[in-house]
Amino acid sequence: MRKLIIPILLIFVLIAAAAFFLMEEQSKSYDNNSSFRAIPVKTPLIVEIPELDALLDKMDSQNPLVAELQQVSELETFFADVKVLKSQFESSAPFRKVLADKSVLVAFNAEGKNNVGCLFVASLNDRKEKATILNYFNNLPAAQNGKISSREYDEEEIYQLKNGGTTFSFAFKDGVMLFSRYALFVEEAIRQMTVENLTNNQQLQDLYATVSSNSDFNLYIQHDRFPGLVSGLVPRDFRKQLNLFGSFSDWTELDVNIKNTNLLLNGFSFSNPNNHNYLSVFRGQKPIRTDITKALSANTSLFINLALDDLSTFYSNYEEYLKKQGLFYARETQLKKLERYSKVPFQTLFTEIAKNEFALAFGTVTQNDPANNRFFIAEVKGQSLAREKLLPVLENYAKANKTSLQEMQSQYEIQNASSFTIYEFPFANLPELLFGEVFSGTESRFLSFYDNYLIFADNSAALKHYLHNLVLSETLQNDIQFQKFSEQLASRSTLNSYLNFSKAFYLGNYYLNEKPAQLLNTNEQSIRKFHALSWQLSENSGQFLNNLYLKYDPVLKEEPQTVWQSKLDSTVAIKPQLVTNHNDQANKEVIIQDNKHQLCLINKEGVSLWKVQLPGKIMSEIYQIDYYKNGKLQYLFNTKDKLHIIDREGNNVARYPINFRSPASNGVALFDYDNNRNYRFFIACENKQVYAYNHEGKLVKGWGFTGTDGPVTTPVKHFRVGGKDYLVCADQYKTYILDRRGNTRVKTSNNFEHSANDLYLIQARQAAIATTDINGQVHLEYFDGTHEVIKTQKFGKNHFFEAADLNADGKTDFIFADDNELWAFNHQGKKIFEREFNSKISSKPNYYTFANDDRKIGVVCRAENRVYLVNADGSLYDGFPLHGNTDFTIGYFNRGNSYFNLVVGNEDNSFYNYQVE
């Protein structure tokens, strides 16, 4: 990578030097002075800058993409030279006027064994400009110190300027200026102008006619020469794949446009039908709409997708390409070995079962083993047909190797939800045999069938994880970031590749030599902000159209590191809850509701066991009860109009749901006074009544509460203090403390305007009921009828309040969240800590106990899709924030785990299970 960046630097450093050329003298027009005449015909890469001043403006602008590049230390010199050149424009109007209409060509060529050099070429209007340039150089401080000289070469004068430790060479021939650090480049350009040159290359001339006049600059790639330019970047093991790019086409031209957060490259690849280019294999393929992303895991970091309208035509073209490359018989020998077991030509068999799309994909790229988790995916016409044709091949192989198909297969079951057979596949190079070196990056050692796709992997564990993601609908098609990225892509193509820079970052350590890999690691933060790169190709009027799209995201997003992710039909609507599976009490499950009002039960592996459509949003906690007193558990909750009990299979229990007499104004409260499963359900309604139901859904006889002055919006609470039961609720101005029959047990006369927060039983100087008023003052109502106000500080009307013992001293502390700030006070109102967040706290802080002396607070900032875990002293717990936008639950899916599970909803309809140490 360093060898790529250095030439980029040189482009602008030397252009900056060339820009000092202009002062006035003689005037005589030049004719036939196309800059392309001076470009050596062997040049692999040419950059054309049609308007130098416009490009420099972008390089010195507030463009976010450019601003990020300015943070890369290796580019400091380049951006400094941009500023110098722009200052020359601003200080000299004649200088800017002469340079503004100049087009500059930059030719990149290998120089020595491991270096790249640049030749700069610009056409001059007349001899007056030549004289101005010479005069300028002669007046440079370095020249006045006797450090400029000249010599004759091929009847032309080559000038040398020494500036510091660098020597620049430049010359003029037939109205063209030549400039380089390397004298050999200038000499070669002089010779090139007297013989057949690129202006005689008809294909390049045709390609030049397709160039857009609105691009910031243009790239011309001569493919057969290109591998020699960059071969020093990659280890020898990957030179074979690099050489494939050399045979890809003859020439490619790309128009480059720099946008605020995008880099767009569009242009044609020209391939002579008589030449043996790889592009020839795609001739006759109509671009089609790709659908492979529904079979690609959301963890995909890189994929290459072939969408072939006609597979038979592809193979015919591919074999012709191999013959011209001299590679046909090597592949044919490999296919003949496979035919021993397929009994018919395997390519014929594959054509019978295959449909249109095929992909090589890399999954999670880890730092320690970046080449692991590689896959080959093939779309088939039907799974049953594919099994019918492929399994006999494996059976024949097993028989020939004195084993059985049963011994070559294993079962992978995802908690009774889905079961897959995984087969050992003995033909590891199948992807390359079928689709060539472009698919040589993976090995097909294991196979499974998923829907109408064949999924091959290089190891069994990776294949299981891949299948798990597909079952959970954690696919690239459902990934919200990929969906946004895809909005800029063409809807149809033949070849489509994708690279996610953050997910694939550690591939640099695998595919690059030590020095360029080290450069990547040094600039990791900047590189990860370049979200993804896509390259699409399709045939267009006999030539091939390229569309490349680079997306920059100035907000660095770390990929969530989850145990698993599950995809829902909508975003999560309520706090997820870990619940007991009475059939397997060692393993928990999670129950959630989404914003389509679907109630979902998800097992410990992230598989949705069922979905039940409810009439509205759940207003309460979801309780587990033993309705039949037989050890089997059900789920109790309420929506606005109904009280529900649903069993573990998702079915209604007994006569439930029960219709309320008036719409509910709070969430149902569940009480089991004596722990004998004689349940009582309390619900407040908009008619200002509080109803008590028994477990059968019938109103409790003897409950005589006459109602409240206003609606009750928080749950009824049950407190046992001094051996007595207290049922407590509050409307806007009054707290009601009742006995189990609904009679007033404690009279309260200290009316205040309650906030929307819950009532808590707290321990201060004695037991009390705590809540806050609309100004955030804490009100303590004691069970002897007395009242106390604990002053903290003033908070907004919509503040959140939680009461809990943060420091394990036996006294209750008070936790507040208001706007973007989190506060904690002790029971006397003394501040423990305050913490500020980047965005508004969107829901009540939740309190978690990890150990007796380890308590934490959970905070949700929905606007930034982040959840935080805060220590008791206000510091942030290691590993946070995490992705998520709902209240979250922390607990164990399995008590045997050495870590906690944190379950939370995410903005993209995903549901995450994180591991928290």
N, C-alpha and C positions, 0 to 999 in steps of 0.2 A: 504493500500500500504506500510505503514511503516513496517507492520508485514511481508511483503514479502521482503523488502529490508534488514531488520535486518538479516534474515537467509542467504541472499546472502553475506552480510558482514562477517558473522561468518564462512562461508565456507573458505574464504581466510585468515581470521585472524587466525583461528585454524590450517589451513594447514601450515601457516607460522610458527606457534609454532612447529608443528610436524616436520618441515623440519630441525630443529636443532638437530635431533636425532643422527646423524651418526659420530661415531669414531670407531677405530678398536680394537677388542679383540678376543674372541673365534670364532670358525667357525664350525658349524654343520648345514646341510641342513634340512629344514622343508618340510614335504610332506602334501598334501591334505589341503592346507591352503587358499582356496578360500575365499576372503573377503566377498562374499555374504552369507557365513554361519553365519556371525555375525550380519547381518542386521535383525532387528525384523520383523517378518512376517506381522505385522500390519502397517508397514511404508508406508505412502501415496506417498512420493516423494523421489527418489534416484537420485543423480547426480554422474556420473562416469567421472573422469578426467583421460584419458588414458596416457597423457604425460604432467605432471605438468609443466615442464620447458617450453614447447612450448606454453602452455596457458598463463603462466606468461609473456612470451615475448610479446604476443599480448596485454596483459593488461597494459604493460608499453611502448607500441609502439606509433607512431604518427597516428594510425588509427583514422579517423575523428569521427567515432561512439564512440570509447573508449574515445577520447579526450572530447567529449561532456559530457559523464558520469563523467569525472573527475571534471567537473564544478559543480556537484551536491554536496552540502555541506554535506549531509548525507553519502556520499561515500568517504569523505576525508580520514577517518581512514583506509578503505579498501585499497585504492591506496597507502597510506603510507606504509602499511604492504607488499604490492606487491614489493615496492622498497626495503624494508628491506630484504625480502627473496631473491630477485635477487642479492642484494649486497653480501649475504652469498654465493650464487652460484659463483659469480665472485671472491670472496676472497679465496675460498677453492675448488680446483679441485676435491679432493677425495669426499668431501661433495656433489658436483654436480653429480659426477659419480654414487654415490650410489642412489641418489634421482631420477636421470633422468629416470631410467627404472621402476619407481614405478607407479602403477595405484592406485588412491585414490578414495574411495567411500564415499559419504556424504549422510547420511540418515536424512531426515527432519521429525520430529514428533512434535505433540502438546505437550507443556510443561505447565502444569497448565491450567488456564481458557482461557487466551488471549495471550499466548506466543508460540513461535516456537523455538525448540532447534535442534541442529545438533549433530550427532555422526559421527566421522571420523574413517574410517577403512582402513588399508593398510596391505597387506601381506608382510612379511619379508622373505628374502632369507635364512637366517641362524641365529644361536644364537649370532654370532659375531655382527650382526646389533642390536640385542636386548641389548647387553652389551654396545654397543656404545651409544645407546639412553639413557640408564640409567646413564651412565657416564656423558653424556652431561647435563642432568637435574640436577644431583648432583653437577655440577660445575657452574650452573647458580647463579648469585648474590643472587637471592631470596632464593635458596636452602641453600647457605652458611650462610644465616642469620637465618637458622633453620626453614624455612617455607615449607619444604617438609616433607611429612609423608607417611605412608603406613598402610594398614589394610588388613586383610584376608577376602575374600568373596568367598564362594563356592569353597574352596581350591585353590583360585587364589589370588594374591596380587594386590590390587588396590592402586595406588599411587596418592597422592594429592599434587599439587603445588599451593601455593598462590603467586600471582603476583599482587601487588597493592591491589585493592579491589575485584579481580576476583580469583576464585578457579578453577583450571583445574584438572580433573581426567583422569588417563590413566592406562591401564593394558595390559598384553600380555597373549594370550591363543592360544596354538597350532599354533604358528607361525604367528598370526595375532595381530596387534597392534590396540588398541581401545582408542579413545581420545574424550573427550567432556567437556563442562562446567558443565554438569549435571551428578553427580555420578550415578543417577538412570539409565541413558542411558547406561553407561558402565556395570552396574550390569545386565541389561536386555540383553545386547549383550553376556555376559558370559553365561547366562542361555540358550540363543538361540542356541549357538553352540553345546549344548549337546542334543538337541531335533530336531525334524523335522524342517527344515528351508527352505529358498528360493531356495536352490540348489535342493530341492525335488519338486519344482513347475515346472511341465512340460511346462506349457504355457509360463512362464517367460524364461525357457531355450530355447524354440522354438523362442521366440521373440529375445533373445540374439543373436541367429544365424543370424539375419537380420542386425545387427549393422554394420555400415560402419567403416572401419579402418582409414578413412581419416578425421573424424570429430574432432572438437576441444574438445567437451565433449558431453555426452549423458544424456538424461533424461529418467527416468522410472517412470511412473505414475500408481499407483494402485487406480483405480477410486472410488471404494466403500469407501475407506478410505480418499479420498482427501477433500471432503467438511468439514470434521472435522478440517483440517489443516488451512483453510482460512475462516471459517464461521464468525470469529470475524471481518472480513473486511466489511461485508455488513449488512444492517439493517435486522431485522427479516422478514420484508415484502418480501424480495427477497431470503430467504433461500430455498423456494420451487424450484426456478429456479436453485439455486446452487446445490441442491440435484439431479437435472436431470443429472448433470455432473457425479455424483456418480454412476448412473445407465447406463451411456453412454457406457462403455465397461468394460472388466476385467482389462487388462493392455494396456498401450501405451508406445512405445519407440520412442524417437525423437533424431536423430543425429543433432547436432547443429554446424553450421559453421559460423564463424565471418568473414565477408568481409569488405571492406573499408566503404561502406555506406549501407550494407545489412546484415541482420541476416537471415539465412536460416535454417529451421527446417524440417526435413523429416523423416518419419518412419511409422511403422505399429501400428494399434490398433488390438489386438487379442480379439475376442469375442467367447466364448464357445456357440455353437448353443443351448445347453441345458439350458443356463442361460438366465435370462430375461433382457438382455441389450438393450438399446435404439438402438444401431447399427443394431440390428436384423431387424429393420423396413426397412433397405436399402438393405437387401439381395435380389439378383436377379435383381437389378437395374444396367443397363449398364450406365457408365458415358457418358453424352451427352454434346454437345457444348452449352454453355449458351448464351442467347440472351436478358436476362431480362434488361440489362443496358439501352436499348433503351426506356424502360418504367420507368426508375428511374430518378428523377430530378437531375440536376447537383448539387443541394444543399444537396444531400444525405450525411449524416455523418456516417451512419452505415446501413448495410443491411445483412440479412441472406436469402440466396436463395436456394430453393430446385429445382433441375432439375431432374424430375422423368421420366424415360423411360417408366414405366408402373404404372399408378396411382392405378389400381385395385389391383396389387400385393402389393403396398405400404399399402393400407388400410387393406388388409388381414393380413399382417405382423404386422401392428400397433395394430389391435384389439387383436392379440395373445399376443403382448407385454403388452397391458393394462390388459389383464386377468391375466398374471403372476405377474403384479404389484398390482393387486387388485383394479384397477381403471376403469375397463371396464363398470360397471353398472352406475357409476356416469356420465360418458360421454353419455351412452346410454339414460339415463333419460333426459339429455339436448337435445339430438337429437330428442327424441320423442316429446318434446314440440314444436320443430321446425316443425316436421312432421304434426302437426295440420294444418299448413298453406301450406306446400308444397304438402300435400296429398299423397306423396310417400316418402320413406326414403330419407332424404335430401342428404345423402352421395351418394346415387345412382343418384339423380338429378345432383349433382355437378360433378360426374364422367362423365356424359353424355356431359356436356358443357365444362369441363376443358381440357386443353391441357397438357403441360409438366412443365411449370415453375411457381413458386410461391415465393413470397418474402415478408418479413417484412422489412420495411425501416423507418429510422428516418431521418427527414429533418433537417432544421436549428435548432440547439440546442442553445437556449438563456440562459443567466445567470439567469434571473428571473423565467423562466418557462421551465426548460430543458426537461420536459417530454412531451411537446406539439409537434405537427407536426409529428405524427406517422401514418404509412400507411401500408396497406396490399394490395398487387398486385397479381392478378391471371390471368394467360394467358388462353384464351378461344379459342375454335375451330372457333368461329365466333361471331361477336357482335349480329347479328340478332338472332342466336340460343340462346345466353345467355339471351337476352331480352325476348324471347319467353318463356323461362323456369323460369326466376327469377321474372319478373314483376307480374305474377299471384300470386306468393307467397306473395308479398307486398300487392296486392289487397285483398287477403284473410285476411291478417292481418288487413288491414284498415277496412274491412267490420266487422270483429269480434270485433273491438274496436270502432265501430260506427263513423268512419271517412271515408275519401276517399283517393285514391291514389293521386289525384290532390292536396289535402291539405298536403300530405307528400312530395311534390316535389317543386323545385324552378328552375328557369332558370339562367344560368350564361353565359352571352354573352361577347365575347372579341371583342368589336368594330366591330361588323358585320362580323368578319372574321370567327369565330367559335362560336357555341352555344352548351352548355352542359346542360343536365338535371341532377340535383343533388337530390337524393332521401334520405329521412331519412330512416335509416336501423335499425330496432328494435332489431337486434340480435348481440349485441356488442361483444360477445365472439366467434363469428364464426371462426376467424383464429385459436384459440386454439382448438376448437372442430374439425376442419378439420385436423390440423397438430400437435397438441399437445402443451406441455408447451413451446417448443422452440419458438412458435409463440404467446405466451401469453403477449408479450410486447406491443401489440397495441390493440385498440378496433375499431370495424367496425360499427361506428354509422352513417356514411354517405357513399353513393355509387354513383359513376358515371361510365359511359362507355366511354372508350377512345380507339379507334382503336379496336384491338382484346384483350383488357385487361379490367378487372374489377379493379377499383381503389377505395379502401375503406379508410376512414380516421376517426380520432377520433373527428374532428370538421370541420364544413363547410368552415370556412375561410381558413384553411390549405389546404383543398381539392381544393378550387378555385385557390390558389396560385400554387399548384402542377400542375393543368391542364394548367395554364398559362405558366409555364415553358415548359411543353411538347409541347404546340402549338408553342412556340418560338424555339423549338429544343434544348432547354437548358437541355440536358440529360447527364447522366453520360457517356454514350457511346461516346458523342461528346466532353467530357471534356479532354483537352490535357494532364493534369496532370494524370488523371486516365488512359488515353491511354498509357502513358509512364510506369506507374506502372504495368499495365496489361501485358506488354511485358515479365515479369518474371513469369507469372502465367501459370498453365497448361490449355490447350485449352478445356479440357473436365473434368467434375466433376459431383458429385451427390449433395453434399452439398458445398456451397461456401459462405463464410462470409467475410465482409470487414468493417474495422474501420478506419476512417480518424481522426487522433488524434487532429488536429487543429479544425476541424469542430465539433467534438464530445466532445471537452474538458470539457464542463460544465456538461456532463453526470456524471462525477465523483462526483459532489455535490449531485446527485440524487441516485446513486447506491452504494455509499460507506459511511461508518460511518464517523463521524466527523474528527477523527485523520488522517486516510489515505487520506481523501478529502483535508484536510489542507496541507498535504505533497505535493499533486499534485499541489495545487495552489501556494505553495512556489516555485516550480520548473517549473512554467508554460512555461517560455521561452524555456527551454531545452526540455520539453515534446512536445511542438508544432513543434519542429524540427524533431521529428520522424513522418514522413509524414503519413504512413498508415501501417496497418497490414491486411494480408489476410490469411484465413485458408480454404483450399480445401480438400475434402474427397471423395474417391471413392472406390468401391470394387475392389480387386485385388487378384485373385486366392483364393477366399474364405475368405480372410482377408481384412482389410481396410487400404488404404494408405493415410497418412496425408501429406500435403504440406503446411507449414506455411512460410510466407514471410514478413519480417519487413523491411521497407524502411526508411532510415535516410537521411534527406536533410539538409546539414549544413547551407544553406541559408534559414533563417526563412522567410516564405511567409505568409503574412496576407491575408486572403480570402477577395476579393473585396466585399464591402457592397454596393450593387447597388439597385436602385429602381426596375430595371429589366435588364435582359440580353437577347440579341437576337443572334441567331446563323445564320451566313451567309455561303455561299458556298466557300468563300475564305476570305482572310484578306482584311481589308478596304484599299482602294487605295488613297483616297482624304480626305480632311477635311470634316467631316459631317456638314451639314447645317440645322438649324431649319427653316422650311418654313411654310407659312400660308396655312391653309385649308380653301378655300373660302366658303365651305359648312358649316363649323363649326369654325368660326373665334376665338372662345374662346379657342380653343385647337390647338396647333401647331403639326406639323409632322416633320420628319427628312428625308432628302434625302442624299443618299450616293452611292458611286460606289465601288465595290470590285475589286480585282486583276484578276478576270475573265472577267472584263469589263462589269459586270452587274450593271445597275442602279436600285436602290431599294428605294421605298417609304415605310416608317415605321411609324405607328401611335403612339399615345402617350402611348399606352400600350405595345409597342414593337412588334406588329404584322406586318409582311411584307404584304403590300397591293398589290404590284405587283413588278415584276422584268422585266427589258427590257435589252436585249442583245445589246450592242453597239459595233461599229467596232474598238474601241480603248479606250485608257485612256482619260478622260476629262482633258483638259489643262487649263481650266478657272474656275473662280467662277461659281456657278450655280445661275442664276438670275431668279427672278419671274417677269413676265411681264403680262400685260392685253392686249393680242394680239387683241381681238375683241372689246375692250373697253366696255365690258358688266359686269365687276366685277368678271369674272372668270379668274383665274390665270394659267399661263403656265410656263414651265421651259426652260430657254435659256442657252446654253453652246456650247462649240466646242470641237471636237476631232481633230486630226491632219489634216484630209482631209475634214471634214464636219462641217457645222454649223447646230445645232439641236434646234428645239423647240418641246417640248413634253407636252401634256396636263396632267391633274391630274390623268387620267386613264391610262397613259402610252402610249398613241397613238401619232403618229406624227401629227403635225398641218400643215394644208394647203399644200404647196409645199415642206415643209421641210422633210428631211435634204437637205441643199444646198451644192453642191460640190465646194470647193475652186479652184481657178485657179492655185494655187501652194500650197504645204503643208504649214500649219500654223507654224509659229515660236514662237507665243505667244498665250495667252488666249484672247478670245474676250472681248472687253470693251463695256459696254452698257451706252448710254447717252440719257437722256430725258431732253433736254435743258430747256424747258419751262413747264415741268410737265404736259404736255397735252397728253402723251402716243403716241407722234409721235417719235418713237424710232429710234436711229441710232446705228448700230453695227459696231465697228471698229476691224479689224483683220490684223495683219502683217504676211507676208508669206516669205518663203525661197527665193523667187525671189526678195527680198528687196523692195517690194511694200507694202503699207498700204492701204487696201480697206475699203470703207465705204458702208454699206448696209442699206436700209430702212427696216421697219418691215416685208415687204413682201419678203425679201431676194433678192431684186434687188439692183444693184449698184446705189449709189446716184449720180444723175446728178449734175454737178457743183463742185464735189470734185476733185481738181486739183493737189493734192500733187504728185510730180514726183518721190518720192522714197528716200530711205536712202542709205548711203554708205555701210552699212553692215546689217546683219540680226538684227531685233528687237526681243528680247526674253522676255521682260517684257511688261505688258499691257499698252496700250495707256491710258493716263489720261486726264480728263477734269477738269480744274480749272477755277473758276470765280473770278477774282480779279479786284476791281475797276470798276465793271459793265461790264467788258470785258471777253469774253470767250477765253480760251487758251487750245489747244489740244497739249499734250506734249508726246514725246516718245524719246527713245535713242537707238543707236546702241553701238558698243564697244567703240567708241572714241568720239561720238558727240551727243549732246542733240538738239532736234528739237522742237521749240516752234512755233506753227501754229495757224492760225485762223480757223473758222468753214469751210472754203472752201479749206483749205490745203495750204494756202499761209503762208510764213514766217512772223510771227508777231514780234518776237524778234530774232535778230541775236546773235548767240553764237559763240565765237571764241576761248574760253578757252578749248581746247580739252584735255582730260585726259582719261586714260583707265578705263572705267566703270567696277564696279563689277557686279555681276549677280543680284543685289538687285533692288527693285522697286524705282520709283521716288515718292517723297512726297511733298505736299504743306505744308510748315512750316511757323511759325510766329516767327521771331527773332526780329531784329531791324525794319524789314518790311517783307512783304510776299516774300518768295523765294521758289525755287524748290531745294530739297535736295536729294542727293544720295551719294554714296561712291565710291572711286576708289579701285583698287585691293589691296592697302595697308591699307585700312580702314580709310583713311582721308575723312572727310565730306566736300563735295563741295556744296556751295550755289550759285545758279544761279538766279540773281534777274531779275525782269521783265523790268528793264531799261537797261539790257545787261551787267551789271557789275557782277563780280564773286568774291567769297570769299572762303577761305579754313579754316575750323575749325579743329585744330589739337587735336586729342584725344590721341591715342597711336597706334602703329603699330599692325595691325591684319593680319592674313593669307588671301590668295587670296580667299578662300572659306568661308569667314566669312558671318554671317547673320546680316541684319540691319533693324531696325524699328524706325520710328520717331513718337513720341506721347508726350502728355503733362502729365507726370507722377505725378507731385505735384500740379496740378490744379492752376498754377500761370499765365496761359495765354501764356506761352512761351513753345515752343516745345523742348523736350528732345530727346536724341539719345540713342538707345538701341542696343547693339552689343552682338552677341554670336559667340564665336570662340573656336573650339575644345570642351572642357568641362567647359568653363567659360562664365559667363553672366556679362555684364558691362552696366552701365548707366551713361550718361554724360548730363550736362545741355546744353543749347543752345550756351554757350561760350566755351564748351569743358572741363568744370570742372567736375571731377569724382563725381558721386552721390554714387555709390556703385559698388562693384564687388562681385561675388559669384561663388564658384567652385562646380561642380557636380561630381559624381562618374564615370560618363561615358560621352561620346561625346554627345553634343546637336545636334540632327539630323535634325532639321528644323527651319525655321525662328520663333523667339519668337512672340507670339501673344499678343495683348494689349486688356484689358478688363476694362470697366467702370462699377462698381457696384453702385456707387453714385458719386456725384460731387467731393467729396474729398476722394473717395475710388477707386483707380486704381490699376490694377495688371497685371502681365506678365505671360503668359503661356509658359512653356518649355517642350519639349518632348525629352526624352532619349530613343530612340528605342532599343538600345542594351540591356538595362536592363528592357525593357517593363514597364517604369514608366513615368508618367506625373506629372509636378510640377506646382503649382501656387505660384508666388513670389510677395510679397508686394512691394510697391513703395520704401521702404527703403532697399530692398534686403533680408529681412527676409522671411522665408517660411510660407505660410498661413497654419493655423491649419487644420489638416486632410490630408495633402499631405505629400508624393507622393501617387498617386493612380495607379492602374494597367492600362496600355494603351500604345500604340505605334504610335499613329497618332496625327496630329494637332486636337485640340478639340474645340468645340463650347460651350459657356455658355449662357444660356437664360432660358426662361420659356416655358414649355409645356402648362401650364395653368396659367393665370395671378392670379388665386385664390390661387395658391400655396404660402406657406410662405417661400419657398426655391427656389434656382436656380437649373436648371438641367444642368449637364455637360455630353455631349455625346462624345464618343471616341471609336476608334477601338482597339481591343486587339490582341495579337499574335496568339491566338487559333481559329481564325475565328469568335470570338464573337464581339458583339457590345454592349457597356455598357452605361447605363443611370444612372449616379450618382446623388445623392442629395448633393448640396453644400449650407451650411447655410450662 
